[in-house]
Amino acid sequence: MQEPGCLQFEIFQSALDPDRLTLLELWEDDAALAEHAKMNATRAPLPPGLIAGRGSREDYVHAPRG
């Protein structure tokens, strides 16, 4: 949550598969998420063995009720 535009960042561990983690991120807008993606592209890769396979990404858009 130290990056501009990051409103929420949480990590969840699967109850069925403890080796599986899910990240939940909430961004202020598409521009903040795009800037985050650019910053991630410049970071060093994760150490070998930390990622088993390639995780899938799911994007959701939340529309407030009203």
TIPA-571422 format. One record per residue (C-alpha): x, z negated, y; residue number from 1. Coordinates in nm, 4 decimals, m for minus. Each point is the difference from the previous one (the first is absolute). Last residue first. Example, Ala and Ser with C-alpha at 12.3 -4.5 7.8 and 13.67 -1.06 7.14 Angstrom:
// residues 2
TIMI        c1        c3        c2    k
TIMI    1.3670   m0.7140   m0.1060    2
TIMI   m0.1370   m0.0660   m0.3440    1
This chain:
// residues 66
TIMI        c1        c3        c2    k
TIMI   m2.6688    0.5691    0.3045   66
TIMI    0.2140   m0.0162   m0.3002   65
TIMI    0.3707    0.0551    0.0505   64
TIMI    0.1451    0.3164   m0.1517   63
TIMI    0.2913   m0.0652   m0.2329   62
TIMI    0.2127    0.2994   m0.0918   61
TIMI    0.1684   m0.0110   m0.3373   60
TIMI    0.3309    0.1378   m0.1197   59
TIMI    0.1083   m0.0243   m0.3628   58
TIMI    0.3617    0.0294   m0.0989   57
TIMI    0.1200    0.0311   m0.3580   56
TIMI    0.3101   m0.1679   m0.1247   55
TIMI    0.2868    0.2057   m0.1337   54
TIMI    0.1577   m0.1233   m0.3181   53
TIMI    0.1266   m0.3536   m0.0405   52
TIMI    0.1329   m0.0946    0.3432   51
TIMI    0.2462   m0.2879    0.0310   50
TIMI    0.2215    0.1379   m0.2742   49
TIMI    0.2267    0.1863    0.2389   48
TIMI    0.0226   m0.1678    0.3441   47
TIMI   m0.2477    0.1179    0.2644   46
TIMI    0.1040    0.2983    0.2087   45
TIMI    0.1635   m0.0587    0.3399   44
TIMI   m0.2355    0.0290    0.2957   43
TIMI   m0.0301    0.3162    0.2117   42
TIMI   m0.3201    0.1295   m0.1642   41
TIMI   m0.1587   m0.3422    0.0447   40
TIMI    0.0337    0.0327    0.3796   39
TIMI   m0.1807    0.3341   m0.0013   38
TIMI   m0.2800   m0.1466   m0.2149   37
TIMI   m0.0358   m0.2936    0.2418   36
TIMI   m0.0277    0.2442    0.2927   35
TIMI   m0.2765    0.1863   m0.1871   34
TIMI   m0.1828   m0.3284   m0.0657   33
TIMI    0.0178   m0.0914    0.3702   32
TIMI   m0.1292    0.3464    0.0967   31
TIMI   m0.2874   m0.0207   m0.2497   30
TIMI   m0.1325   m0.3186    0.1626   29
TIMI    0.0336   m0.3791    0.0083   28
TIMI    0.1364   m0.0110   m0.3528   27
TIMI   m0.1212   m0.2094   m0.2925   26
TIMI    0.2304   m0.0294   m0.2984   25
TIMI   m0.0842   m0.1176   m0.3488   24
TIMI    0.2834    0.0170   m0.2504   23
TIMI   m0.0746   m0.0134   m0.3713   22
TIMI    0.2363   m0.1391   m0.2599   21
TIMI    0.0222    0.0709   m0.3716   20
TIMI    0.2464   m0.1983   m0.2123   19
TIMI   m0.2586   m0.2768   m0.0482   18
TIMI   m0.2293    0.2458   m0.1842   17
TIMI   m0.3544   m0.1327   m0.0518   16
TIMI   m0.0059   m0.2451    0.2944   15
TIMI    0.1597    0.2650    0.2202   14
TIMI    0.2177   m0.1386    0.2786   13
TIMI   m0.1128    0.0469    0.3615   12
TIMI    0.2193    0.0559    0.3045   11
TIMI   m0.1443   m0.0211    0.3511   10
TIMI    0.0673    0.1711    0.3327    9
TIMI   m0.2501   m0.0085    0.2871    8
TIMI   m0.0155    0.1187    0.3610    7
TIMI    0.3061    0.2242    0.0028    6
TIMI   m0.0096    0.1926    0.3303    5
TIMI    0.3556   m0.0806    0.1040    4
TIMI    0.2120   m0.1030   m0.2986    3
TIMI    0.0558   m0.3701   m0.0622    2
TIMI   m0.3014   m0.0251   m0.2270    1
